[in-house]
Amino acid sequence: MKNVSFDRLVDVVAMLRSDNGCPWDLAQTHESLKADLIEEAYELIEAIDAKVPKKICDELGDLLMQVMLHSQIATDRNEFGVDEVIENLTEKLVRRHPHVFGSVVATDENEVLENWEEIKRGEDGNKDRKSSLDGIPHSLPSLQRAEKIQKRASRAGFDWDQTEDVLPKLQEEIDEIEESIRNDDITEIEMEIGDLLFSVVNLCRFLNVQPEEALRKSTRKFVDRFQRMETALERTNKKFKDYDLSTLDQIWEQVKQQEKA
């Protein structure tokens, strides 16, 4: 990226936040922009899934705008600027990649991650962490946070030996859910369903499947099939409530078969 392009972007964002700029941009704070930051990240994911380079480029720009806005807010408060953000990032990348910029040898991805975590623990702000599980953001999506916790626990030495050990745990959790349903205890049901989800994440980890991505794809598949069912029902001038569950299940199976055609 040419420096002139970046400098112009800095100037534009600063103008938006000035007294003669945009009232909306001027009114924003770190706190007010949290939802926008998450939304832009997910829109980028949608673009990546769609595999449309132009859309990916646009969404990367929107995400960059969030970085610029937060940096300008900090500048306005005399806290830090975008140059410091970039410098800190550059230094961190060099520091955490000693196998690239130093003499450390890392033969595979696991060694790289182990070195990364070891270096991270020694950095300012992380030295007081006592647990291997400290520092994982509570604000992460629950499946993603569970995955990160399990990976940390595994690196600490607490893990199943193989995939086959995880599968019986799933059935065990299902049995416990059934028991909690018989007990008609909603608190217990919620806890046992959570345990099942946690075990599913564990299985995903052993199979190198990202649980968030797997669920996102399954949800997208359900939406696509449901909408095609809606289209099929519209041709008959009927709605879902006009059919019994058995008939709807047959239509669902027909939609699934159309995918294979």
trRosetta pair geometry for C-beta under 8 A, 3 or more apart (Angstrom, degrees):
i j d omega theta_ij theta_ji phi_ij phi_ji
1 5 5.7 -110 180 71 91 128
1 6 5.9 87 133 -48 121 106
2 5 4.7 95 68 0 88 103
2 6 7.3 -166 95 -2 49 84
3 6 5.7 -60 -150 41 38 108
3 7 5.9 39 153 -22 73 108
4 7 5.7 -52 -141 38 30 112
4 8 6.3 33 156 -22 63 105
5 8 5.9 -55 -150 33 28 111
5 9 6.6 29 151 -19 62 105
6 9 5.5 -52 -152 34 35 114
6 10 6.5 39 150 -21 66 102
7 10 5.6 -50 -151 33 34 114
7 11 6.5 33 151 -18 65 105
8 11 5.6 -54 -150 37 34 112
8 12 6.3 36 151 -23 67 105
9 12 5.7 -52 -145 33 32 112
9 13 6.4 27 158 -14 65 106
9 64 7.9 -29 -176 137 151 121
9 68 6.4 -102 151 -110 106 152
10 13 6.1 -59 -149 38 27 106
10 14 6.3 27 154 -18 64 110
10 68 7.2 -144 -100 -144 52 112
10 82 6.3 -140 -111 43 109 147
11 14 5.7 -56 -147 38 30 113
11 15 6.3 32 154 -21 65 106
12 15 5.7 -56 -151 34 30 112
12 16 6.5 33 151 -22 64 103
13 16 5.5 -49 -149 32 35 115
13 17 6.5 20 155 -8 65 109
13 25 7.9 -156 -157 -169 63 141
13 65 7.6 176 -95 -146 117 71
13 68 4.6 -134 -85 152 163 119
13 69 6.5 -136 -154 -80 121 54
13 71 8.0 49 124 71 152 97
13 72 5.0 -148 139 -52 112 147
14 17 6.0 -67 -150 45 30 103
14 18 6.4 47 148 -45 65 101
14 72 6.0 -161 -86 -131 58 122
14 75 7.6 -55 -105 92 97 148
15 18 5.4 -42 -148 9 35 121
15 20 7.6 -48 -166 83 78 89
15 21 5.2 150 147 -97 54 111
16 21 4.5 127 -165 -175 19 133
16 22 4.8 -14 -157 19 80 110
16 25 4.0 -17 152 96 104 170
16 26 7.5 -153 144 -48 62 71
16 72 7.9 62 67 124 97 169
17 21 5.7 18 26 56 14 163
17 22 7.9 -23 -65 47 34 82
17 25 5.4 -103 -77 135 61 108
17 26 5.6 135 -148 -95 49 63
17 69 7.8 150 -65 -139 122 69
17 72 5.0 172 -9 145 158 131
17 73 7.3 -147 -130 -75 146 56
17 76 6.2 -118 152 -59 133 135
18 21 4.3 114 50 -24 70 110
18 26 7.5 -77 62 -90 19 112
19 26 7.6 88 -101 -119 32 147
21 25 6.0 -67 133 70 123 123
21 26 5.9 144 77 -53 106 108
22 25 4.1 69 75 15 110 107
22 26 6.4 178 85 -12 55 88
23 26 5.7 -60 -142 40 28 112
23 27 6.2 27 160 -23 65 111
24 27 5.9 -62 -151 33 27 109
24 28 7.1 38 152 -39 61 99
25 28 5.9 -45 -158 7 36 117
25 69 7.0 -125 -149 -126 93 110
27 32 7.5 -51 126 84 80 172
28 32 5.1 -141 -146 80 64 124
28 33 5.4 57 -174 -56 117 105
28 69 6.3 -20 103 177 148 125
28 73 6.8 -96 105 -81 90 126
29 32 4.7 92 45 7 78 100
29 33 7.0 -156 82 -4 40 91
29 73 6.5 125 -141 -151 40 143
30 33 6.3 -74 -155 40 25 106
30 34 7.4 49 150 -54 61 85
30 70 6.0 68 -110 -133 82 93
30 73 6.0 180 -53 108 75 152
30 74 8.0 58 -66 -59 115 84
31 34 6.2 -27 -164 -18 37 112
33 36 4.9 -61 -160 45 64 116
33 37 5.8 72 142 -32 86 99
33 66 6.6 154 168 -145 123 90
33 69 6.2 174 -118 111 158 132
33 70 6.6 -149 85 -73 152 88
34 37 5.8 -55 -152 30 30 113
34 38 6.7 25 155 -13 64 104
35 38 5.9 -56 -152 38 34 109
35 39 6.2 35 151 -21 67 109
36 39 5.5 -55 -145 38 32 113
36 40 6.2 32 158 -20 67 105
36 66 6.5 -180 117 -105 100 112
37 40 6.0 -54 -148 35 27 108
37 41 6.6 28 153 -19 61 106
37 66 4.8 126 -106 -164 79 146
37 70 7.9 36 -84 -49 129 128
38 41 5.7 -57 -152 34 32 113
38 42 6.5 24 155 -13 66 107
39 42 6.0 -61 -150 40 30 106
39 43 6.3 31 153 -21 66 106
40 43 5.6 -52 -145 35 33 113
40 44 6.6 39 153 -22 63 101
40 59 7.0 161 -172 -168 75 81
40 62 4.8 -154 -141 126 114 105
40 63 4.8 162 141 -87 118 67
40 65 7.7 -147 -127 58 159 96
40 66 5.5 -168 46 -33 156 135
41 44 5.7 -52 -156 31 32 113
41 45 6.8 35 146 -20 63 102
41 63 6.3 88 -82 -113 57 118
42 45 5.3 -45 -150 32 41 116
42 46 6.6 47 149 -22 66 98
43 46 5.4 -45 -151 31 37 116
43 47 6.6 39 149 -19 64 102
43 59 5.1 -159 117 -132 93 120
43 62 6.8 -19 83 81 134 147
44 47 5.6 -53 -151 35 35 112
44 48 6.4 37 150 -20 66 104
44 56 7.1 68 -155 -142 75 63
44 59 4.0 167 -94 139 67 125
44 60 6.4 91 -122 -70 120 54
44 62 7.5 -159 -61 65 95 104
44 63 5.6 1 -51 -42 139 134
45 48 5.6 -52 -148 35 33 113
45 49 6.3 34 153 -19 65 105
46 49 5.7 -55 -150 37 30 112
46 50 6.3 27 152 -18 64 108
46 59 7.7 174 60 -97 85 160
47 50 5.6 -57 -147 38 32 111
47 52 6.2 -91 -162 58 78 91
47 55 4.0 -160 -138 127 108 102
47 56 4.6 165 135 -81 119 55
47 58 7.3 -168 -112 60 155 90
47 59 4.5 -168 0 4 151 145
48 51 7.3 31 174 -71 36 47
48 56 5.9 81 -78 -106 61 110
49 216 7.8 -119 -91 136 150 129
49 220 8.0 -163 167 -73 148 164
50 55 6.1 -7 79 72 132 153
52 55 3.9 50 92 16 113 116
52 56 6.6 168 85 -17 57 83
53 56 5.5 -55 -145 36 33 113
53 57 6.2 36 156 -23 67 104
54 57 5.7 -52 -151 33 31 114
54 58 6.5 31 151 -19 63 104
55 58 5.6 -51 -148 35 34 112
55 59 6.2 26 156 -14 67 108
56 59 6.0 -60 -145 41 28 105
56 60 6.2 33 154 -23 65 106
57 60 5.8 -54 -148 33 28 112
57 61 6.7 31 151 -20 60 105
58 61 5.7 -58 -160 33 32 115
58 62 6.7 30 147 -18 66 103
59 62 5.4 -46 -148 33 41 113
59 63 6.4 41 152 -18 67 102
60 63 5.7 -54 -149 38 33 111
60 64 6.2 38 150 -21 65 105
61 64 5.5 -52 -146 36 32 114
61 65 6.5 42 151 -27 63 100
62 65 5.5 -45 -154 25 34 118
62 66 7.3 40 147 -21 59 95
63 66 5.7 -44 -162 24 40 114
63 67 7.1 40 143 -15 64 99
64 67 5.5 -50 -156 34 42 113
64 68 6.3 41 148 -19 70 105
65 68 5.5 -53 -146 39 35 113
65 69 6.2 37 155 -22 67 104
66 69 5.8 -51 -144 34 30 111
66 70 6.4 27 158 -14 64 106
67 70 6.1 -58 -149 39 28 107
67 71 6.2 26 154 -18 64 112
67 82 7.6 90 141 -126 92 103
67 85 7.1 153 -180 154 103 158
68 71 5.6 -58 -146 39 30 112
68 72 6.2 28 156 -19 66 107
68 82 6.5 1 -123 -94 62 137
69 72 5.8 -56 -145 36 29 108
69 73 6.4 34 153 -22 64 103
70 73 5.6 -49 -149 32 32 115
70 74 6.6 31 152 -16 63 104
71 74 5.7 -56 -154 37 33 111
71 75 6.4 37 147 -23 65 104
71 80 7.5 -76 -146 105 73 85
71 81 6.1 60 175 -173 98 42
71 82 3.9 65 163 -76 154 80
71 85 5.4 -78 -103 -17 120 145
72 75 5.2 -47 -146 34 37 117
72 76 6.3 42 153 -22 66 101
72 82 7.4 0 -56 -41 63 107
73 76 5.7 -53 -152 33 30 113
73 77 6.6 17 151 -8 62 109
74 77 5.7 -65 -150 45 33 105
74 79 4.2 -90 -166 68 85 113
74 80 4.9 -19 147 56 133 71
74 81 6.8 -165 97 -81 102 33
75 78 7.5 32 -178 -76 34 30
75 79 7.5 -89 -61 46 21 73
75 80 7.2 -64 -73 97 59 34
75 81 4.5 58 -91 -102 104 82
75 82 7.4 -32 -49 -15 125 75
80 84 4.3 -98 -171 67 107 147
80 85 6.9 120 133 -47 120 76
81 84 5.5 106 57 8 62 98
81 85 7.4 -109 114 -4 40 91
82 85 5.1 -47 -151 31 43 119
82 86 6.4 41 152 -18 70 102
83 86 5.9 -56 -151 38 32 109
83 87 6.2 30 152 -18 66 109
84 87 5.5 -53 -139 40 34 111
84 88 6.0 36 159 -21 67 106
85 88 6.1 -57 -148 36 24 109
85 89 6.4 22 154 -17 61 110
86 89 5.8 -57 -149 37 29 112
86 90 6.3 30 155 -20 65 107
87 90 5.8 -54 -146 35 30 111
87 91 6.3 27 157 -16 65 108
88 91 5.9 -58 -148 39 28 109
88 92 6.2 30 154 -21 64 110
89 92 5.7 -58 -148 36 29 112
89 93 6.3 30 156 -20 65 105
90 93 5.9 -55 -150 33 29 110
90 94 6.6 24 155 -13 63 107
91 94 5.9 -58 -150 39 31 108
91 95 6.0 28 155 -19 67 113
92 95 5.7 -58 -142 40 29 111
92 96 5.9 9 166 -5 67 114
93 96 6.4 -65 -137 46 22 97
93 97 6.1 -2 167 2 62 119
94 97 6.4 -77 -142 49 22 95
94 101 4.8 -39 -155 51 79 173
95 98 7.5 -8 -180 -56 34 85
95 119 6.4 162 142 175 89 134
95 123 7.8 96 130 -89 145 117
96 115 7.7 136 -171 122 64 91
96 116 5.3 48 -174 -128 108 76
96 119 5.1 174 -113 91 69 146
96 120 6.9 35 -111 -60 119 82
97 100 4.2 -12 151 31 113 115
97 101 5.6 80 96 7 91 100
97 102 7.9 155 112 11 53 92
98 101 6.4 -73 -120 64 33 76
98 102 3.6 -32 -160 44 77 131
98 103 7.2 -33 167 43 97 44
98 104 3.8 60 113 15 110 127
98 115 6.6 -126 40 174 105 135
98 119 7.4 168 -14 -77 114 141
99 102 7.1 -17 -46 59 19 83
99 104 4.8 -75 -72 93 65 91
99 105 6.3 86 -125 -137 98 14
99 106 3.8 -60 -86 14 159 107
99 111 7.9 95 -67 118 152 108
99 112 6.6 -91 26 -104 147 84
99 115 6.8 122 -26 61 111 170
104 115 6.4 121 152 -133 150 147
106 111 4.1 179 -149 109 82 113
106 112 4.7 96 166 -71 150 69
106 115 5.9 -87 -85 -5 128 143
107 111 5.8 72 38 15 65 151
108 111 5.5 100 56 11 66 100
108 112 7.3 -120 108 -5 38 92
109 112 5.5 -55 -152 34 36 116
109 113 6.4 32 153 -17 69 104
110 113 5.8 -55 -150 37 32 109
110 114 6.3 33 152 -20 66 106
111 114 5.5 -51 -144 36 34 113
111 115 6.3 35 156 -18 65 105
112 115 5.9 -58 -152 38 28 110
112 116 6.2 34 150 -25 64 108
113 116 5.3 -50 -145 33 33 118
113 117 6.4 29 158 -16 66 104
113 155 7.6 -123 122 -96 113 141
114 117 6.1 -56 -149 37 29 106
114 118 6.3 28 153 -19 63 110
114 155 6.7 178 -99 -152 83 123
115 118 5.7 -58 -146 38 30 112
115 119 6.2 28 158 -16 67 107
116 119 6.1 -60 -150 38 25 107
116 120 6.1 26 153 -22 63 111
117 120 5.4 -53 -143 37 31 115
117 121 6.4 36 156 -25 64 102
117 152 8.0 157 -129 -120 146 84
117 155 7.0 88 34 136 168 162
118 121 5.9 -50 -151 28 29 111
118 122 7.0 18 153 -11 59 108
119 122 6.0 -67 -158 39 33 107
119 123 6.9 44 148 -38 66 101
120 123 5.8 -47 -156 11 37 118
120 126 5.8 -122 152 -175 69 176
120 135 8.0 146 144 147 122 164
121 126 5.4 -136 -138 136 30 120
121 127 7.3 94 162 -99 61 44
121 129 6.6 -109 -136 60 83 120
122 126 7.2 3 35 84 15 113
122 127 6.7 39 -145 -90 33 87
123 126 5.0 51 65 27 80 119
123 127 7.4 -147 78 -44 31 82
124 127 6.9 -25 -118 -10 32 110
126 129 5.5 -29 -173 -1 64 121
126 135 6.4 21 -125 -89 96 145
129 134 3.8 -174 -151 88 107 142
129 135 5.7 -25 -105 -34 149 111
130 134 6.6 96 45 -30 53 145
131 134 4.6 122 63 -29 86 94
132 152 5.1 163 142 163 97 104
132 153 7.0 132 99 -89 128 44
132 155 7.3 -170 -173 80 133 96
132 156 4.4 -105 -35 -72 178 133
133 136 6.2 -52 -178 7 68 122
133 149 5.7 32 -136 -137 112 85
133 152 5.4 137 -95 104 63 144
133 153 6.9 14 -73 -63 108 83
136 140 7.0 -56 166 6 85 139
136 145 6.1 122 151 -150 116 84
136 148 5.1 159 -136 114 128 129
136 149 6.0 -159 72 -72 174 76
136 152 7.0 -117 -52 -19 131 149
137 140 5.0 116 83 -30 96 92
137 145 7.3 -111 81 -103 64 108
138 145 7.2 47 -135 -126 31 152
140 144 4.8 -117 166 91 113 110
140 145 4.0 144 81 -65 118 94
140 148 7.0 19 104 12 173 139
141 144 4.5 74 67 14 90 111
141 145 6.8 -171 83 -12 40 88
141 212 6.1 87 94 -105 144 126
142 145 5.7 -55 -142 37 30 109
142 146 6.2 32 158 -21 65 105
142 197 7.8 20 128 136 120 141
143 146 5.8 -53 -149 35 30 113
143 147 6.5 33 152 -21 63 105
143 197 7.3 -99 -95 171 84 110
143 201 5.8 -175 -154 -95 75 119
143 211 4.4 -136 177 107 122 122
143 212 5.0 159 91 -68 125 76
143 215 6.7 -167 -50 6 172 143
144 147 5.6 -53 -151 33 32 114
144 148 6.5 30 153 -17 65 105
144 211 7.6 -158 -69 66 48 100
144 212 5.3 9 -62 -45 93 134
145 148 5.8 -54 -149 37 33 110
145 149 6.3 35 153 -20 66 106
146 149 5.7 -55 -148 36 31 112
146 150 6.3 29 155 -18 65 107
146 197 7.4 -163 -44 127 174 93
146 198 5.5 -141 -152 -121 136 73
146 201 4.5 69 113 93 124 175
146 211 7.6 -21 73 48 113 156
147 150 5.9 -58 -150 37 29 110
147 151 6.4 28 154 -19 64 106
147 201 5.4 -126 -71 -175 73 115
147 204 7.2 -58 -103 89 112 120
147 205 6.0 165 -141 -76 84 109
147 210 7.4 18 -120 -144 167 64
147 211 6.0 -167 -62 19 123 115
147 212 7.8 -89 -8 -16 143 96
148 151 5.7 -54 -148 35 32 111
148 152 6.4 32 154 -19 65 105
149 152 5.8 -56 -151 36 31 110
149 153 6.3 29 153 -18 65 108
150 153 5.6 -54 -145 38 32 112
150 154 6.2 37 153 -24 65 105
150 159 7.8 93 -180 -109 81 97
150 201 6.5 172 -11 122 148 107
150 202 5.7 -165 -135 -98 152 75
150 205 5.5 -134 109 -38 136 166
151 154 5.6 -52 -148 34 31 115
151 155 6.5 30 155 -17 64 104
151 205 6.7 -156 -68 -143 82 134
152 155 5.9 -55 -150 36 31 108
152 156 6.5 30 150 -19 64 108
153 156 5.6 -58 -152 37 33 113
153 158 4.6 -65 173 73 92 107
153 159 6.6 139 116 -67 88 82
154 157 7.8 93 179 -36 30 9
154 158 6.9 -98 -85 70 31 55
154 159 4.0 52 -118 -70 79 137
154 205 7.7 -167 -35 150 150 141
160 163 7.9 108 111 -84 131 16
160 165 4.0 -177 -167 90 121 131
160 166 5.5 -172 44 -59 170 82
160 202 7.4 85 5 172 126 123
160 206 7.3 -32 72 -81 121 134
161 165 5.7 101 44 -20 77 147
162 165 5.5 111 62 -4 63 100
162 206 7.5 97 176 -156 36 132
163 166 5.7 -57 -163 27 45 112
163 167 7.0 50 149 -30 72 98
163 203 7.2 74 -151 -143 86 71
163 206 4.4 153 -97 143 81 136
163 207 6.5 77 -117 -63 131 80
164 167 6.0 -41 -152 17 40 116
165 168 7.2 -57 -169 31 35 102
165 169 7.4 36 142 -20 62 111
166 169 5.5 -60 -164 31 45 119
166 170 7.0 50 146 -26 73 96
166 199 6.8 159 -172 -173 90 86
166 202 5.4 -166 -137 120 126 109
166 203 4.9 165 135 -88 138 75
166 206 5.7 -162 -6 0 151 152
167 170 5.8 -47 -160 21 39 113
167 171 7.3 30 150 -9 66 100
167 203 7.1 85 -78 -109 58 120
168 171 5.7 -54 -155 38 44 109
168 172 6.2 50 147 -25 71 104
169 172 5.3 -50 -147 35 35 118
169 173 6.4 36 154 -20 66 102
169 199 4.9 -158 123 -142 110 130
169 202 7.3 -18 86 77 146 144
170 173 5.9 -56 -152 35 30 108
170 174 6.5 31 150 -19 64 105
170 196 7.0 72 -145 -147 65 80
170 199 5.3 176 -86 129 64 130
170 200 6.9 81 -111 -75 109 67
170 203 6.7 13 -59 -48 125 139
171 174 5.5 -51 -148 35 36 113
171 175 6.4 40 152 -22 66 102
172 175 5.8 -53 -152 33 30 113
172 176 6.6 28 151 -17 63 106
173 176 5.6 -54 -149 37 35 112
173 177 6.5 41 150 -23 65 100
173 192 6.5 159 -169 -177 77 80
173 195 5.0 -161 -131 113 116 101
173 196 4.0 160 138 -88 133 74
173 199 5.2 -162 -18 12 151 149
174 177 5.5 -49 -151 31 34 114
174 178 6.6 36 151 -19 64 102
174 196 6.5 85 -67 -111 59 127
175 178 5.7 -53 -153 34 33 112
175 179 6.5 33 150 -18 65 105
176 179 5.5 -50 -148 36 36 113
176 180 6.4 36 153 -19 66 104
176 192 4.7 -156 118 -139 101 124
176 195 7.0 -14 81 74 141 143
177 180 5.7 -56 -148 37 32 109
177 181 6.4 36 151 -22 65 103
177 189 6.8 68 -149 -143 74 68
177 192 4.5 173 -85 127 65 126
177 193 6.1 80 -112 -72 119 66
177 196 6.3 -4 -48 -41 130 136
178 181 5.6 -51 -150 32 32 114
178 182 6.6 33 151 -18 63 103
179 182 5.6 -52 -152 35 35 112
179 183 6.4 30 150 -15 66 107
179 192 7.9 177 60 -105 86 164
180 183 5.4 -55 -147 41 36 112
180 185 5.7 -90 -165 60 82 95
180 188 4.1 -157 -140 122 116 106
180 189 4.6 170 129 -80 123 59
180 191 7.7 -171 -115 58 159 89
180 192 4.8 -172 -2 4 150 146
181 184 7.2 31 177 -73 37 45
181 189 6.2 79 -75 -104 63 114
183 188 6.2 -5 82 67 133 151
185 188 3.8 42 101 21 118 117
185 189 6.3 165 89 -20 60 83
186 189 5.4 -50 -143 34 34 116
186 190 6.3 38 157 -21 65 102
187 190 5.9 -53 -152 33 29 111
187 191 6.5 27 151 -17 62 108
188 191 5.6 -56 -148 37 33 112
188 192 6.2 28 157 -16 68 108
189 192 6.0 -60 -146 39 27 106
189 193 6.2 27 156 -18 65 108
190 193 5.9 -56 -146 37 28 109
190 194 6.4 32 153 -21 62 107
191 194 5.6 -56 -154 35 30 115
191 195 6.6 33 149 -21 64 102
192 195 5.4 -46 -149 31 37 115
192 196 6.6 41 150 -21 64 99
193 196 5.5 -49 -152 32 36 114
193 197 6.5 37 150 -18 65 102
194 197 5.7 -53 -149 36 33 111
194 198 6.3 36 152 -21 65 105
195 198 5.6 -53 -148 36 32 114
195 199 6.4 32 152 -18 65 105
196 199 5.7 -57 -151 37 32 110
196 200 6.4 36 150 -22 66 103
197 200 5.5 -50 -148 32 34 114
197 201 6.6 38 151 -20 64 100
198 201 5.7 -49 -154 32 33 114
198 202 6.7 39 145 -22 62 102
199 202 5.2 -47 -152 30 39 118
199 203 6.6 41 149 -20 66 99
200 203 5.6 -49 -152 33 35 112
200 204 6.5 41 147 -21 64 102
200 211 6.8 108 121 -123 93 125
201 204 5.5 -50 -151 34 35 116
201 205 6.5 39 150 -24 65 102
201 211 4.8 -45 -114 -47 75 158
202 205 5.6 -52 -153 30 32 114
202 206 6.7 28 152 -16 64 103
203 206 5.9 -56 -152 36 34 109
203 207 6.3 13 156 -2 67 113
204 207 6.0 -73 -147 50 28 99
204 209 4.3 -98 -154 79 80 93
204 210 6.8 51 166 -163 125 4
204 211 4.3 171 36 -65 174 86
204 214 6.4 -135 -120 4 127 147
205 208 7.7 31 -176 -74 29 31
205 209 7.9 -85 -49 52 20 64
209 213 7.5 -138 177 70 71 104
209 214 5.3 44 162 -57 114 131
210 213 3.9 57 85 17 112 114
210 214 6.4 172 84 -16 56 85
211 214 5.5 -54 -140 36 32 112
211 215 6.2 27 162 -14 67 106
212 215 6.1 -60 -149 40 26 105
212 216 6.2 28 153 -22 63 110
213 216 5.5 -53 -143 35 31 114
213 217 6.4 29 158 -18 65 105
214 217 6.0 -57 -151 36 28 108
214 218 6.4 24 153 -15 63 109
215 218 5.7 -55 -145 40 33 110
215 219 6.1 35 156 -21 67 107
216 219 5.8 -55 -147 37 28 111
216 220 6.3 29 154 -19 63 106
217 220 5.6 -52 -146 36 32 112
217 221 6.3 35 152 -22 64 105
218 221 5.5 -52 -148 35 32 114
218 222 6.5 35 152 -21 64 102
219 222 5.6 -51 -149 33 33 112
219 223 6.4 35 152 -20 65 104
220 223 5.7 -52 -148 35 33 112
220 224 6.4 34 153 -20 65 106
221 224 5.8 -54 -149 35 30 112
221 225 6.4 25 156 -14 65 107
222 225 5.9 -60 -148 40 30 106
222 226 6.0 30 156 -21 67 110
223 226 5.8 -56 -143 37 27 111
223 227 6.2 25 159 -18 64 108
224 227 6.1 -58 -148 36 26 108
224 228 6.6 22 154 -15 62 107
225 228 5.8 -57 -149 38 33 109
225 229 6.5 38 150 -22 65 102
225 252 6.8 55 160 -148 123 78
225 255 5.0 117 -154 128 87 135
225 256 6.7 12 -125 -70 132 71
225 259 8.0 -46 -90 -48 98 128
226 229 5.5 -51 -153 32 34 115
226 230 6.6 39 147 -22 64 100
227 230 5.3 -44 -151 30 38 117
227 231 6.6 41 149 -20 64 100
228 231 5.4 -45 -149 33 38 115
228 232 6.5 41 150 -20 64 102
228 255 5.0 136 98 -140 122 120
228 258 7.4 -151 162 68 151 144
229 232 5.6 -54 -150 36 34 112
229 233 6.3 30 154 -17 67 106
229 240 7.9 52 135 -89 120 99
229 248 7.6 51 -165 -158 138 84
229 251 5.7 96 -134 132 99 117
229 252 6.5 -10 -87 -88 133 63
229 255 5.7 -63 -65 -53 80 151
230 233 5.9 -58 -148 38 30 108
230 234 6.3 37 152 -28 64 104
231 234 5.6 -50 -149 27 31 115
231 235 7.2 37 152 -24 60 97
232 235 6.0 -50 -164 22 35 113
232 236 7.5 14 148 -2 62 105
232 251 6.2 173 100 -165 146 117
232 254 7.7 120 -127 93 166 126
232 255 7.2 -121 -18 -75 144 104
233 236 5.9 -66 -159 44 42 102
233 238 5.4 -97 -171 81 90 77
233 239 6.3 87 153 -115 136 25
233 240 6.8 -47 -109 -61 170 56
233 242 8.0 144 -160 48 117 116
233 243 7.9 -112 -116 -12 119 130
233 251 7.6 42 -62 -169 91 161
234 237 7.3 34 -172 -79 39 35
238 242 4.2 -108 -169 65 108 152
238 243 7.0 90 141 -37 133 95
239 242 5.3 109 56 -6 62 103
240 243 6.5 -76 -166 39 39 98
240 248 6.5 46 -150 -107 83 133
243 247 4.2 -118 -173 85 112 126
243 248 5.0 136 107 -54 126 86
243 251 7.5 23 150 -7 171 135
244 247 5.3 94 57 10 71 101
244 248 7.2 -139 99 -3 36 92
245 248 5.6 -58 -146 41 34 112
245 249 6.2 40 154 -26 67 104
246 249 5.7 -53 -151 31 29 113
246 250 6.8 32 150 -20 62 102
247 250 5.6 -51 -154 31 36 113
247 251 6.6 35 149 -17 66 102
248 251 5.6 -51 -150 36 36 112
248 252 6.3 44 148 -24 66 103
249 252 5.4 -48 -149 32 34 118
249 253 6.5 35 152 -19 64 102
250 253 5.8 -53 -151 35 32 110
250 254 6.6 36 149 -21 63 103
251 254 5.5 -51 -152 33 35 115
251 255 6.6 38 149 -21 65 102
252 255 5.7 -54 -154 33 32 112
252 256 6.6 33 149 -19 65 104
253 256 5.4 -50 -149 35 37 115
253 257 6.4 39 152 -21 66 103
254 257 5.7 -53 -149 34 33 112
254 258 6.7 40 150 -26 63 101
255 258 5.7 -49 -155 25 34 116
255 259 7.4 42 147 -26 60 96
256 259 5.8 -46 -166 18 39 115
256 260 7.5 28 145 -12 63 102
257 260 5.8 -58 -161 35 44 109
257 261 6.8 55 143 -37 69 99
258 261 5.4 -41 -152 13 42 120
